[in-house]
Amino acid sequence: MDLKLNSGDVITIPDDCKAVIKDKHITVEKEVQEFKDGDFVYSINDVCEFVMIYKSKKECSYANYHASIYMGQRENLVSYNDWCVCYDARIATEEEKQALLNALHADGKDWDADNKQIVDYQCKPKIGDNYYYIDCFLDVIDDIWSDDRMDALVYTSGNCFKTKEEAQKYADKFSEILKERKL
């Protein structure tokens, strides 16, 4: 399509495109966004739309990822360390990023942005929140978070649980491990 422009005319380029000028011709091209390890990326493929934590590029339309969820499913099933075909990829919105983080938390995982890896999730309570820990007798104790020295010790040792059931599951497992121990 030829379009005659006059001096002073303005052309607005869509946000996801760029203007390439060559030999007095302007071509509007889709801007290819480069992602780096740890970026939260929204994309679509032949099957559905998804959000992933980008790892690297495999081939022209393949992306490796740390974790991913498919959007629009009743259950946000998380997949880890895999690859997928991506079209129209872009940086995820805060809402899309939070959806993936929530799905990771529900799966007992979290994103460690500093080390670029998936880690076990540990919920840190806020002042006044109820939490549970396992004492030296392997009993589950409930307490109220006051952000004091004891709370910090419980949290940093990985002995801080959001629910009594979760804490009891670990207490039972510790007990089982100790019973199987041979002297």
Buried (B, 14 or more C-beta within 10 A) or exposed (E): EEEEEEEEEEEEEEEEEEEEEEEEEEEEEEEEEEBEEBBBBBBBBEEEBBBBBBBEBEEEEEBBBBBBBBBEEEEBEBEEEEBBBBEEBEEBEEEBBEBBBEBBBEBEBBBEEEEEBBEEBBBEBEEEEEBBBBEEEBEBBEBEBEEEEEBEEBBEEEBBBBBBEBBBEBBEEEEEEEEEEEE
